[in-house]
Amino acid sequence: MQKSFVIQVQEHVLALLTSRTPFQNYYHDVAHTKEVVAAATEIGKGEQLNDGELEIIQIAAWFHDAGYIEKTLGHEKISERIAKDFLNSVKYPSVKIQKVSSCIKSTKVPQKPKNKLEKIICDADLSHLGLVTFFERNDKYRIEFENYLGQKMDDEKWLKKSISFMKRHRFFTKYALKNYSAQKKLNLQILQSQLKLLSH
């Protein structure tokens, strides 16, 4: 029996990320991709997607950061290319490939999703903002950011950057708004009180 498209994609992306993720990528790694796939599945089901739509979302989630194996800035374009090349090779329907591409493209910050599928993938990609694991993930992101910066960032600067990002960000789907907003608000308050303590 032929493996489902999602399983084929999962195996391909995991092999790619495991062998080619740069050591500097402390945040954009296999764990992040798996988390986004899980969140996309959860939000997709919460938004009552049908099986076909769920498949598109899961495939897009697997590929959404694959471009990081080549570069950080503009990784979305590379992720799209990697996705298209592989999906064409396994004869995935071209109409669906277009939808996968649009979903990947929409994760570029600042996010501007145009339809339900794009909204789901955007919310999945940044769902950690509304989770209790936010601080652990944010610390990992800081290490990656500093790796590429080539220097350490002081705590005050990092907190201000995190707060500013949190304030600009918004969730798009009803499911994410309902399930992640309260914790996101709390996470933001904690960041703000940490900054206050530093300023005293």
N, CA and C atoms as an extended XYZ file, in Angstrom:
600
Properties=species:S:1:pos:R:3:atomname:S:1:resname:S:1:resid:I:1 pbc="F F F"
N         0.834       -1.197        0.000 N   MET     1
C         0.000        0.000        0.000 CA  MET     1
C         0.875        1.256        0.000 C   MET     1
N         0.490        2.236       -0.812 N   GLN     2
C         1.284        3.460       -0.902 CA  GLN     2
C         1.134        4.307        0.362 C   GLN     2
N         2.233        4.882        0.818 N   LYS     3
C         2.181        5.767        1.990 CA  LYS     3
C         1.401        7.020        1.625 C   LYS     3
N         0.696        7.573        2.610 N   SER     4
C        -0.048        8.802        2.354 CA  SER     4
C         0.938        9.931        2.046 C   SER     4
N         0.440       10.971        1.379 N   PHE     5
C         1.292       12.114        1.036 CA  PHE     5
C         1.898       12.743        2.294 C   PHE     5
N         1.088       12.838        3.348 N   VAL     6
C         1.573       13.476        4.581 CA  VAL     6
C         2.757       12.687        5.160 C   VAL     6
N         2.654       11.360        5.163 N   ILE     7
C         3.745       10.515        5.686 CA  ILE     7
C         5.003       10.665        4.820 C   ILE     7
N         4.816       10.697        3.502 N   GLN     8
C         5.966       10.865        2.604 CA  GLN     8
C         6.665       12.207        2.858 C   GLN     8
N         5.838       13.245        3.039 N   VAL     9
C         6.379       14.584        3.305 CA  VAL     9
C         7.116       14.589        4.649 C   VAL     9
N         6.493       14.006        5.649 N   GLN    10
C         7.087       13.952        6.991 CA  GLN    10
C         8.473       13.292        6.936 C   GLN    10
N         8.563       12.151        6.277 N   GLU    11
C         9.842       11.442        6.191 CA  GLU    11
C        10.894       12.275        5.458 C   GLU    11
N        10.464       12.919        4.364 N   HIS    12
C        11.374       13.728        3.559 CA  HIS    12
C        11.907       14.920        4.359 C   HIS    12
N        10.994       15.643        5.009 N   VAL    13
C        11.394       16.846        5.757 CA  VAL    13
C        12.244       16.486        6.972 C   VAL    13
N        11.872       15.432        7.679 N   LEU    14
C        12.667       15.036        8.848 CA  LEU    14
C        14.095       14.674        8.449 C   LEU    14
N        14.226       13.956        7.328 N   ALA    15
C        15.566       13.579        6.841 CA  ALA    15
C        16.371       14.839        6.489 C   ALA    15
N        15.681       15.782        5.861 N   LEU    16
C        16.303       17.036        5.427 CA  LEU    16
C        16.781       17.853        6.630 C   LEU    16
N        15.874       18.047        7.586 N   LEU    17
C        16.192       18.870        8.753 CA  LEU    17
C        17.241       18.210        9.641 C   LEU    17
N        17.139       16.895        9.792 N   THR    18
C        18.084       16.183       10.650 CA  THR    18
C        19.500       16.275       10.099 C   THR    18
N        19.609       16.193        8.783 N   SER    19
C        20.957       16.182        8.196 CA  SER    19
C        21.495       17.576        7.859 C   SER    19
N        20.593       18.561        7.691 N   ARG    20
C        21.078       19.834        7.168 CA  ARG    20
C        20.767       21.092        7.983 C   ARG    20
N        20.160       20.948        9.156 N   THR    21
C        19.886       22.138        9.971 CA  THR    21
C        21.199       22.699       10.517 C   THR    21
N        21.511       23.991       10.250 N   PRO    22
C        22.756       24.567       10.768 CA  PRO    22
C        22.760       24.562       12.304 C   PRO    22
N        23.947       24.381       12.900 N   PHE    23
C        24.023       24.302       14.371 CA  PHE    23
C        23.546       25.597       15.032 C   PHE    23
N        23.623       26.727       14.279 N   GLN    24
C        23.172       28.010       14.857 CA  GLN    24
C        21.660       28.020       15.094 C   GLN    24
N        20.939       27.167       14.362 N   ASN    25
C        19.472       27.182       14.440 CA  ASN    25
C        18.985       26.455       15.688 C   ASN    25
N        19.025       27.183       16.757 N   TYR    26
C        18.680       26.630       18.062 CA  TYR    26
C        17.164       26.565       18.249 C   TYR    26
N        16.465       27.410       17.505 N   TYR    27
C        14.999       27.469       17.605 CA  TYR    27
C        14.335       26.816       16.394 C   TYR    27
N        14.786       27.203       15.196 N   HIS    28
C        14.174       26.647       13.980 CA  HIS    28
C        14.790       25.284       13.670 C   HIS    28
N        14.298       24.278       14.390 N   ASP    29
C        14.854       22.938       14.273 CA  ASP    29
C        13.724       21.926       14.105 C   ASP    29
N        14.056       20.658       14.213 N   VAL    30
C        13.055       19.594       14.062 CA  VAL    30
C        11.927       19.757       15.089 C   VAL    30
N        12.304       20.083       16.334 N   ALA    31
C        11.289       20.213       17.403 CA  ALA    31
C        10.262       21.291       17.067 C   ALA    31
N        10.735       22.437       16.563 N   HIS    32
C         9.815       23.523       16.201 CA  HIS    32
C         8.872       23.064       15.092 C   HIS    32
N         9.416       22.418       14.082 N   THR    33
C         8.575       21.961       12.965 CA  THR    33
C         7.510       20.985       13.454 C   THR    33
N         7.910       20.044       14.308 N   LYS    34
C         6.938       19.069       14.849 CA  LYS    34
C         5.847       19.767       15.658 C   LYS    34
N         6.248       20.783       16.417 N   GLU    35
C         5.266       21.537       17.221 CA  GLU    35
C         4.264       22.258       16.328 C   GLU    35
N         4.755       22.828       15.236 N   VAL    36
C         3.868       23.557       14.325 CA  VAL    36
C         2.916       22.595       13.616 C   VAL    36
N         3.404       21.409       13.254 N   VAL    37
C         2.540       20.396       12.631 CA  VAL    37
C         1.428       20.000       13.620 C   VAL    37
N         1.804       19.773       14.876 N   ALA    38
C         0.817       19.388       15.902 CA  ALA    38
C        -0.208       20.507       16.110 C   ALA    38
N         0.281       21.749       16.181 N   ALA    39
C        -0.621       22.894       16.385 CA  ALA    39
C        -1.533       23.098       15.174 C   ALA    39
N        -0.984       22.930       13.968 N   ALA    40
C        -1.790       23.092       12.745 CA  ALA    40
C        -2.902       22.043       12.697 C   ALA    40
N        -2.572       20.833       13.128 N   THR    41
C        -3.559       19.749       13.165 CA  THR    41
C        -4.645       20.067       14.183 C   THR    41
N        -4.217       20.513       15.354 N   GLU    42
C        -5.170       20.843       16.433 CA  GLU    42
C        -6.095       21.996       16.017 C   GLU    42
N        -5.513       23.061       15.494 N   ILE    43
C        -6.321       24.227       15.088 CA  ILE    43
C        -7.201       23.846       13.894 C   ILE    43
N        -6.631       23.099       12.948 N   GLY    44
C        -7.397       22.665       11.765 CA  GLY    44
C        -8.639       21.876       12.151 C   GLY    44
N        -8.460       20.962       13.109 N   LYS    45
C        -9.614       20.175       13.578 CA  LYS    45
C       -10.599       21.066       14.329 C   LYS    45
N       -10.047       21.988       15.124 N   GLY    46
C       -10.889       22.934       15.864 CA  GLY    46
C       -11.695       23.829       14.939 C   GLY    46
N       -11.123       24.094       13.755 N   GLU    47
C       -11.808       24.930       12.758 CA  GLU    47
C       -12.628       24.078       11.776 C   GLU    47
N       -12.782       22.812       12.109 N   GLN    48
C       -13.598       21.866       11.326 CA  GLN    48
C       -13.202       21.724        9.848 C   GLN    48
N       -11.908       21.600        9.611 N   LEU    49
C       -11.451       21.371        8.237 CA  LEU    49
C       -11.836       19.960        7.802 C   LEU    49
N       -12.050       19.790        6.501 N   ASN    50
C       -12.265       18.423        6.016 CA  ASN    50
C       -10.899       17.754        5.823 C   ASN    50
N       -10.895       16.456        5.525 N   ASP    51
C        -9.638       15.698        5.425 CA  ASP    51
C        -8.678       16.276        4.386 C   ASP    51
N        -9.226       16.723        3.263 N   GLY    52
C        -8.393       17.276        2.197 CA  GLY    52
C        -7.697       18.553        2.635 C   GLY    52
N        -8.440       19.403        3.349 N   GLU    53
C        -7.869       20.672        3.826 CA  GLU    53
C        -6.830       20.424        4.919 C   GLU    53
N        -7.140       19.448        5.778 N   LEU    54
C        -6.218       19.093        6.860 CA  LEU    54
C        -4.891       18.592        6.282 C   LEU    54
N        -4.983       17.829        5.210 N   GLU    55
C        -3.780       17.314        4.541 CA  GLU    55
C        -2.907       18.478        4.035 C   GLU    55
N        -3.542       19.467        3.413 N   ILE    56
C        -2.808       20.631        2.886 CA  ILE    56
C        -2.101       21.377        4.029 C   ILE    56
N        -2.823       21.578        5.121 N   ILE    57
C        -2.285       22.279        6.284 CA  ILE    57
C        -1.095       21.527        6.891 C   ILE    57
N        -1.237       20.205        7.013 N   GLN    58
C        -0.154       19.410        7.610 CA  GLN    58
C         1.090       19.422        6.717 C   GLN    58
N         0.881       19.314        5.407 N   ILE    59
C         2.013       19.345        4.471 CA  ILE    59
C         2.704       20.710        4.523 C   ILE    59
N         1.904       21.769        4.528 N   ALA    60
C         2.473       23.130        4.602 CA  ALA    60
C         3.252       23.312        5.909 C   ALA    60
N         2.721       22.763        6.998 N   ALA    61
C         3.391       22.894        8.298 CA  ALA    61
C         4.743       22.169        8.298 C   ALA    61
N         4.783       20.990        7.688 N   TRP    62
C         6.061       20.276        7.608 CA  TRP    62
C         7.097       21.084        6.837 C   TRP    62
N         6.669       21.709        5.750 N   PHE    63
C         7.617       22.421        4.887 CA  PHE    63
C         7.888       23.874        5.279 C   PHE    63
N         7.061       24.460        6.166 N   HIS    64
C         7.049       25.920        6.286 CA  HIS    64
C         8.410       26.553        6.624 C   HIS    64
N         9.270       25.834        7.345 N   ASP    65
C        10.582       26.391        7.694 CA  ASP    65
C        11.742       25.602        7.098 C   ASP    65
N        11.450       24.754        6.127 N   ALA    66
C        12.510       23.928        5.532 CA  ALA    66
C        13.619       24.790        4.924 C   ALA    66
N        13.258       25.988        4.467 N   GLY    67
C        14.227       26.886        3.843 CA  GLY    67
C        15.343       27.339        4.768 C   GLY    67
N        15.120       27.190        6.092 N   TYR    68
C        16.157       27.572        7.056 CA  TYR    68
C        17.435       26.754        6.889 C   TYR    68
N        17.356       25.619        6.200 N   ILE    69
C        18.589       24.839        5.987 CA  ILE    69
C        19.544       25.604        5.068 C   ILE    69
N        19.002       26.570        4.295 N   GLU    70
C        19.848       27.355        3.388 CA  GLU    70
C        20.112       28.767        3.891 C   GLU    70
N        19.052       29.442        4.356 N   LYS    71
C        19.279       30.793        4.899 CA  LYS    71
C        18.108       31.227        5.774 C   LYS    71
N        18.346       32.296        6.552 N   THR    72
C        17.327       32.781        7.478 CA  THR    72
C        16.425       33.801        6.798 C   THR    72
N        17.032       34.864        6.284 N   LEU    73
C        16.240       35.901        5.621 CA  LEU    73
C        15.755       35.400        4.271 C   LEU    73
N        14.447       35.456        4.074 N   GLY    74
C        13.902       34.985        2.805 CA  GLY    74
C        13.774       33.465        2.739 C   GLY    74
N        13.765       32.831        3.913 N   HIS    75
C        13.667       31.358        3.927 CA  HIS    75
C        12.335       30.853        3.357 C   HIS    75
N        11.299       31.711        3.424 N   GLU    76
C         9.971       31.257        2.939 CA  GLU    76
C        10.020       30.856        1.460 C   GLU    76
N        10.717       31.658        0.653 N   LYS    77
C        10.823       31.360       -0.777 CA  LYS    77
C        11.507       30.015       -1.015 C   LYS    77
N        12.542       29.745       -0.219 N   ILE    78
C        13.270       28.476       -0.348 CA  ILE    78
C        12.383       27.325        0.134 C   ILE    78
N        11.652       27.555        1.220 N   SER    79
C        10.726       26.536        1.728 CA  SER    79
C         9.703       26.171        0.657 C   SER    79
N         9.202       27.198       -0.021 N   GLU    80
C         8.238       26.966       -1.114 CA  GLU    80
C         8.853       26.116       -2.214 C   GLU    80
N        10.081       26.466       -2.579 N   ARG    81
C        10.756       25.741       -3.661 CA  ARG    81
C        10.990       24.273       -3.280 C   ARG    81
N        11.446       24.055       -2.038 N   ILE    82
C        11.690       22.691       -1.558 CA  ILE    82
C        10.382       21.895       -1.587 C   ILE    82
N         9.289       22.555       -1.137 N   ALA    83
C         7.976       21.902       -1.116 CA  ALA    83
C         7.520       21.547       -2.531 C   ALA    83
N         7.598       22.519       -3.433 N   LYS    84
C         7.152       22.288       -4.814 CA  LYS    84
C         7.929       21.165       -5.490 C   LYS    84
N         9.248       21.190       -5.329 N   ASP    85
C        10.089       20.159       -5.947 CA  ASP    85
C         9.689       18.768       -5.476 C   ASP    85
N         9.533       18.647       -4.160 N   PHE    86
C         9.204       17.318       -3.623 CA  PHE    86
C         7.786       16.904       -4.001 C   PHE    86
N         6.832       17.813       -3.855 N   LEU    87
C         5.428       17.469       -4.131 CA  LEU    87
C         5.204       17.126       -5.603 C   LEU    87
N         5.914       17.826       -6.484 N   ASN    88
C         5.841       17.464       -7.905 CA  ASN    88
C         6.401       16.058       -8.140 C   ASN    88
N         7.485       15.742       -7.434 N   SER    89
C         8.132       14.438       -7.632 CA  SER    89
C         7.259       13.272       -7.176 C   SER    89
N         6.359       13.533       -6.205 N   VAL    90
C         5.459       12.449       -5.758 CA  VAL    90
C         4.067       12.585       -6.386 C   VAL    90
N         3.982       13.420       -7.427 N   LYS    91
C         2.733       13.602       -8.195 CA  LYS    91
C         1.565       14.102       -7.338 C   LYS    91
N         1.867       15.040       -6.444 N   TYR    92
C         0.800       15.653       -5.651 CA  TYR    92
C         0.038       16.597       -6.583 C   TYR    92
N        -1.307       16.663       -6.486 N   PRO    93
C        -2.085       17.502       -7.416 CA  PRO    93
C        -1.640       18.977       -7.414 C   PRO    93
N        -1.470       19.531       -8.608 N   SER    94
C        -0.922       20.890       -8.718 CA  SER    94
C        -1.810       21.949       -8.064 C   SER    94
N        -3.108       21.759       -8.072 N   VAL    95
C        -4.018       22.717       -7.414 CA  VAL    95
C        -3.708       22.761       -5.915 C   VAL    95
N        -3.425       21.586       -5.351 N   LYS    96
C        -3.110       21.514       -3.922 CA  LYS    96
C        -1.714       22.077       -3.630 C   LYS    96
N        -0.792       21.883       -4.576 N   ILE    97
C         0.565       22.420       -4.397 CA  ILE    97
C         0.494       23.946       -4.266 C   ILE    97
N        -0.377       24.557       -5.078 N   GLN    98
C        -0.557       26.015       -5.016 CA  GLN    98
C        -1.016       26.453       -3.631 C   GLN    98
N        -1.936       25.669       -3.065 N   LYS    99
C        -2.466       26.011       -1.734 CA  LYS    99
C        -1.391       25.848       -0.659 C   LYS    99
N        -0.589       24.796       -0.795 N   VAL   100
C         0.514       24.577        0.146 CA  VAL   100
C         1.481       25.772        0.077 C   VAL   100
N         1.811       26.184       -1.162 N   SER   101
C         2.713       27.327       -1.381 CA  SER   101
C         2.192       28.597       -0.733 C   SER   101
N         0.906       28.873       -0.947 N   SER   102
C         0.294       30.082       -0.361 CA  SER   102
C         0.359       30.043        1.159 C   SER   102
N         0.141       28.874        1.722 N   CYS   103
C         0.200       28.736        3.184 CA  CYS   103
C         1.616       29.040        3.694 C   CYS   103
N         2.616       28.494        3.008 N   ILE   104
C         4.010       28.733        3.416 CA  ILE   104
C         4.332       30.227        3.325 C   ILE   104
N         3.949       30.831        2.208 N   LYS   105
C         4.201       32.251        1.965 CA  LYS   105
C         3.572       33.118        3.067 C   LYS   105
N         2.387       32.720        3.509 N   SER   106
C         1.645       33.546        4.475 CA  SER   106
C         2.288       33.590        5.859 C   SER   106
N         3.226       32.663        6.142 N   THR   107
C         3.845       32.658        7.481 CA  THR   107
C         4.893       33.759        7.638 C   THR   107
N         5.206       34.443        6.542 N   LYS   108
C         6.196       35.532        6.614 CA  LYS   108
C         5.680       36.643        7.539 C   LYS   108
N         6.526       37.050        8.474 N   VAL   109
C         6.149       38.096        9.431 CA  VAL   109
C         6.443       39.474        8.826 C   VAL   109
N         5.533       40.477        8.920 N   PRO   110
C         4.210       40.410        9.556 CA  PRO   110
C         3.229       39.568        8.730 C   PRO   110
N         2.525       38.697        9.437 N   GLN   111
C         1.618       37.766        8.758 CA  GLN   111
C         0.398       38.479        8.164 C   GLN   111
N         0.092       38.104        6.907 N   LYS   112
C        -1.112       38.681        6.278 CA  LYS   112
C        -1.889       37.572        5.559 C   LYS   112
N        -2.444       36.629        6.318 N   PRO   113
C        -3.161       35.520        5.678 CA  PRO   113
C        -4.432       35.986        4.974 C   PRO   113
N        -4.725       35.352        3.836 N   LYS   114
C        -5.887       35.781        3.045 CA  LYS   114
C        -7.078       34.826        3.123 C   LYS   114
N        -6.868       33.620        3.617 N   ASN   115
C        -7.997       32.678        3.700 CA  ASN   115
C        -7.845       31.792        4.938 C   ASN   115
N        -8.824       30.914        5.121 N   LYS   116
C        -8.878       30.093        6.331 CA  LYS   116
C        -7.624       29.226        6.528 C   LYS   116
N        -7.174       28.579        5.442 N   LEU   117
C        -6.006       27.703        5.566 CA  LEU   117
C        -4.766       28.504        5.961 C   LEU   117
N        -4.612       29.667        5.352 N   GLU   118
C        -3.452       30.518        5.663 CA  GLU   118
C        -3.526       31.023        7.110 C   GLU   118
N        -4.738       31.346        7.566 N   LYS   119
C        -4.909       31.811        8.950 CA  LYS   119
C        -4.501       30.716        9.931 C   LYS   119
N        -4.857       29.472        9.608 N   ILE   120
C        -4.546       28.347       10.495 CA  ILE   120
C        -3.033       28.131       10.594 C   ILE   120
N        -2.354       28.150        9.459 N   ILE   121
C        -0.905       27.911        9.478 CA  ILE   121
C        -0.171       29.057       10.197 C   ILE   121
N        -0.657       30.283       10.014 N   CYS   122
C        -0.051       31.431       10.710 CA  CYS   122
C        -0.204       31.292       12.218 C   CYS   122
N        -1.400       30.915       12.654 N   ASP   123
C        -1.634       30.739       14.092 CA  ASP   123
C        -0.814       29.572       14.652 C   ASP   123
N        -0.690       28.516       13.869 N   ALA   124
C         0.090       27.357       14.325 CA  ALA   124
C         1.566       27.722       14.493 C   ALA   124
N         2.084       28.500       13.547 N   ASP   125
C         3.504       28.863       13.559 CA  ASP   125
C         3.876       29.665       14.806 C   ASP   125
N         2.948       30.498       15.284 N   LEU   126
C         3.256       31.337       16.454 CA  LEU   126
C         2.390       30.969       17.666 C   LEU   126
N         1.885       29.738       17.673 N   SER   127
C         1.006       29.316       18.777 CA  SER   127
C         1.739       29.332       20.119 C   SER   127
N         3.084       29.189       20.093 N   HIS   128
C         3.839       29.167       21.356 CA  HIS   128
C         3.690       30.475       22.140 C   HIS   128
N         3.300       31.565       21.452 N   LEU   129
C         3.104       32.843       22.159 CA  LEU   129
C         1.993       32.718       23.195 C   LEU   129
N         1.070       31.786       22.946 N   GLY   130
C        -0.051       31.604       23.862 CA  GLY   130
C         0.008       30.296       24.635 C   GLY   130
N         1.232       29.815       24.882 N   LEU   131
C         1.393       28.564       25.634 CA  LEU   131
C         2.272       28.801       26.863 C   LEU   131
N         2.171       27.886       27.841 N   VAL   132
C         3.013       28.021       29.040 CA  VAL   132
C         4.483       27.779       28.699 C   VAL   132
N         4.742       27.093       27.597 N   THR   133
C         6.138       26.821       27.194 CA  THR   133
C         6.774       28.028       26.486 C   THR   133
N         6.053       29.144       26.436 N   PHE   134
C         6.552       30.321       25.702 CA  PHE   134
C         7.962       30.735       26.104 C   PHE   134
N         8.231       30.796       27.405 N   PHE   135
C         9.524       31.338       27.860 CA  PHE   135
C        10.695       30.439       27.464 C   PHE   135
N        10.446       29.156       27.533 N   GLU   136
C        11.462       28.187       27.116 CA  GLU   136
C        11.747       28.347       25.607 C   GLU   136
N        10.671       28.488       24.813 N   ARG   137
C        10.839       28.663       23.359 CA  ARG   137
C        11.500       30.004       23.049 C   ARG   137
N        11.121       31.032       23.798 N   ASN   138
C        11.660       32.370       23.549 CA  ASN   138
C        13.159       32.434       23.877 C   ASN   138
N        13.563       31.698       24.912 N   ASP   139
C        14.992       31.623       25.251 CA  ASP   139
C        15.779       30.963       24.120 C   ASP   139
N        15.178       29.924       23.535 N   LYS   140
C        15.834       29.236       22.414 CA  LYS   140
C        15.961       30.180       21.215 C   LYS   140
N        14.902       30.947       21.005 N   TYR   141
C        14.921       31.892       19.886 CA  TYR   141
C        16.001       32.955       20.120 C   TYR   141
N        16.155       33.367       21.371 N   ARG   142
C        17.177       34.373       21.698 CA  ARG   142
C        18.575       33.846       21.348 C   ARG   142
N        18.856       32.591       21.709 N   ILE   143
C        20.167       31.995       21.411 CA  ILE   143
C        20.404       31.981       19.905 C   ILE   143
N        19.363       31.566       19.147 N   GLU   144
C        19.503       31.539       17.685 CA  GLU   144
C        19.740       32.949       17.134 C   GLU   144
N        18.988       33.900       17.654 N   PHE   145
C        19.096       35.292       17.203 CA  PHE   145
C        20.520       35.813       17.464 C   PHE   145
N        21.037       35.516       18.662 N   GLU   146
C        22.387       35.949       19.022 CA  GLU   146
C        23.445       35.244       18.169 C   GLU   146
N        23.198       33.979       17.847 N   ASN   147
C        24.122       33.243       16.977 CA  ASN   147
C        24.306       33.958       15.643 C   ASN   147
N        23.191       34.414       15.077 N   TYR   148
C        23.261       35.087       13.774 CA  TYR   148
C        23.736       36.532       13.888 C   TYR   148
N        23.487       37.108       15.056 N   LEU   149
C        23.922       38.488       15.313 CA  LEU   149
C        25.436       38.518       15.534 C   LEU   149
N        25.933       37.378       16.051 N   GLY   150
C        27.364       37.272       16.330 CA  GLY   150
C        27.756       37.932       17.638 C   GLY   150
N        26.747       38.258       18.461 N   GLN   151
C        27.030       38.848       19.778 CA  GLN   151
C        25.855       38.647       20.718 C   GLN   151
N        26.135       38.799       21.994 N   LYS   152
C        25.080       38.668       23.010 CA  LYS   152
C        24.233       39.940       23.013 C   LYS   152
N        22.948       39.745       23.320 N   MET   153
C        22.048       40.890       23.426 CA  MET   153
C        21.759       41.094       24.910 C   MET   153
N        21.728       42.350       25.390 N   ASP   154
C        21.443       42.479       26.821 CA  ASP   154
C        19.962       42.208       27.100 C   ASP   154
N        19.696       41.852       28.367 N   ASP   155
C        18.345       41.418       28.764 CA  ASP   155
C        17.277       42.457       28.448 C   ASP   155
N        17.597       43.713       28.704 N   GLU   156
C        16.610       44.771       28.492 CA  GLU   156
C        16.203       44.858       27.013 C   GLU   156
N        17.203       44.815       26.142 N   LYS   157
C        16.950       44.878       24.707 CA  LYS   157
C        16.090       43.703       24.254 C   LYS   157
N        16.443       42.515       24.764 N   TRP   158
C        15.709       41.314       24.356 CA  TRP   158
C        14.252       41.363       24.836 C   TRP   158
N        14.061       41.808       26.073 N   LEU   159
C        12.702       41.916       26.613 CA  LEU   159
C        11.879       42.909       25.803 C   LEU   159
N        12.487       44.037       25.465 N   LYS   160
C        11.766       45.042       24.672 CA  LYS   160
C        11.391       44.492       23.298 C   LYS   160
N        12.311       43.757       22.714 N   LYS   161
C        12.063       43.151       21.401 CA  LYS   161
C        10.911       42.136       21.500 C   LYS   161
N        10.935       41.302       22.535 N   SER   162
C         9.891       40.281       22.731 CA  SER   162
C         8.521       40.922       22.976 C   SER   162
N         8.512       41.973       23.808 N   ILE   163
C         7.256       42.672       24.125 CA  ILE   163
C         6.676       43.312       22.867 C   ILE   163
N         7.532       43.957       22.111 N   SER   164
C         7.084       44.630       20.893 CA  SER   164
C         6.497       43.606       19.903 C   SER   164
N         7.149       42.449       19.797 N   PHE   165
C         6.658       41.393       18.889 CA  PHE   165
C         5.292       40.889       19.355 C   PHE   165
N         5.179       40.647       20.657 N   MET   166
C         3.921       40.160       21.233 CA  MET   166
C         2.777       41.146       20.997 C   MET   166
N         3.075       42.425       21.156 N   LYS   167
C         2.028       43.449       21.003 CA  LYS   167
C         1.555       43.574       19.555 C   LYS   167
N         2.467       43.391       18.627 N   ARG   168
C         2.101       43.502       17.201 CA  ARG   168
C         1.373       42.262       16.691 C   ARG   168
N         1.651       41.143       17.347 N   HIS   169
C         1.080       39.888       16.871 CA  HIS   169
C        -0.409       39.767       17.184 C   HIS   169
N        -1.147       39.092       16.283 N   ARG   170
C        -2.538       38.745       16.604 CA  ARG   170
C        -2.859       37.358       16.063 C   ARG   170
N        -3.740       36.670       16.751 N   PHE   171
C        -4.231       35.380       16.251 CA  PHE   171
C        -5.397       35.647       15.302 C   PHE   171
N        -5.576       34.767       14.326 N   PHE   172
C        -6.594       34.983       13.294 CA  PHE   172
C        -7.812       34.060       13.398 C   PHE   172
N        -7.603       32.817       13.859 N   THR   173
C        -8.722       31.865       13.871 CA  THR   173
C        -9.480       31.945       15.200 C   THR   173
N       -10.747       31.567       15.143 N   LYS   174
C       -11.561       31.568       16.369 CA  LYS   174
C       -10.969       30.604       17.389 C   LYS   174
N       -10.485       29.467       16.886 N   TYR   175
C        -9.936       28.441       17.774 CA  TYR   175
C        -8.736       28.978       18.547 C   TYR   175
N        -7.801       29.625       17.831 N   ALA   176
C        -6.596       30.146       18.485 CA  ALA   176
C        -6.949       31.277       19.461 C   ALA   176
N        -7.862       32.153       19.034 N   LEU   177
C        -8.271       33.259       19.907 CA  LEU   177
C        -8.844       32.719       21.219 C   LEU   177
N        -9.637       31.665       21.091 N   LYS   178
C       -10.293       31.092       22.264 CA  LYS   178
C        -9.294       30.341       23.156 C   LYS   178
N        -8.355       29.620       22.528 N   ASN   179
C        -7.485       28.732       23.294 CA  ASN   179
C        -6.117       29.288       23.686 C   ASN   179
N        -5.655       30.323       22.995 N   TYR   180
C        -4.309       30.820       23.272 CA  TYR   180
C        -4.257       32.247       23.829 C   TYR   180
N        -5.357       32.983       23.717 N   SER   181
C        -5.313       34.415       24.076 CA  SER   181
C        -5.013       34.689       25.547 C   SER   181
N        -5.642       33.933       26.446 N   ALA   182
C        -5.466       34.202       27.877 CA  ALA   182
C        -4.012       33.996       28.298 C   ALA   182
N        -3.416       32.890       27.847 N   GLN   183
C        -2.028       32.606       28.212 CA  GLN   183
C        -1.075       33.610       27.551 C   GLN   183
N        -1.420       34.031       26.337 N   LYS   184
C        -0.585       35.021       25.649 CA  LYS   184
C        -0.565       36.330       26.451 C   LYS   184
N        -1.725       36.726       26.932 N   LYS   185
C        -1.853       37.956       27.718 CA  LYS   185
C        -0.997       37.855       28.992 C   LYS   185
N        -1.064       36.684       29.616 N   LEU   186
C        -0.293       36.433       30.833 CA  LEU   186
C         1.213       36.462       30.534 C   LEU   186
N         1.605       35.821       29.432 N   ASN   187
C         3.020       35.805       29.033 CA  ASN   187
C         3.544       37.231       28.806 C   ASN   187
N         2.704       38.048       28.183 N   LEU   188
C         3.084       39.444       27.923 CA  LEU   188
C         3.243       40.212       29.239 C   LEU   188
N         2.320       39.967       30.173 N   GLN   189
C         2.400       40.647       31.477 CA  GLN   189
C         3.681       40.261       32.223 C   GLN   189
N         4.052       38.982       32.126 N   ILE   190
C         5.281       38.506       32.784 CA  ILE   190
C         6.501       39.199       32.165 C   ILE   190
N         6.522       39.286       30.829 N   LEU   191
C         7.631       39.981       30.145 CA  LEU   191
C         7.719       41.428       30.612 C   LEU   191
N         6.543       42.080       30.701 N   GLN   192
C         6.517       43.490       31.104 CA  GLN   192
C         7.000       43.675       32.546 C   GLN   192
N         6.643       42.737       33.427 N   SER   193
C         7.094       42.879       34.825 CA  SER   193
C         8.591       42.564       34.931 C   SER   193
N         9.089       41.665       34.079 N   GLN   194
C        10.531       41.390       34.071 CA  GLN   194
C        11.305       42.643       33.642 C   GLN   194
N        10.758       43.348       32.653 N   LEU   195
C        11.389       44.578       32.166 CA  LEU   195
C        11.381       45.663       33.250 C   LEU   195
N        10.258       45.754       33.963 N   LYS   196
C        10.129       46.733       35.047 CA  LYS   196
C        11.188       46.499       36.118 C   LYS   196
N        11.347       45.228       36.474 N   LEU   197
C        12.334       44.863       37.503 CA  LEU   197
C        13.749       45.273       37.079 C   LEU   197
N        14.030       45.102       35.803 N   LEU   198
C        15.349       45.458       35.270 CA  LEU   198
C        15.584       46.961       35.311 C   LEU   198
N        14.513       47.713       35.028 N   SER   199
C        14.643       49.176       34.933 CA  SER   199
C        14.813       49.845       36.297 C   SER   199
N        14.448       49.108       37.372 N   HIS   200
C        14.545       49.730       38.718 CA  HIS   200
C        15.969       49.780       39.206 C   HIS   200
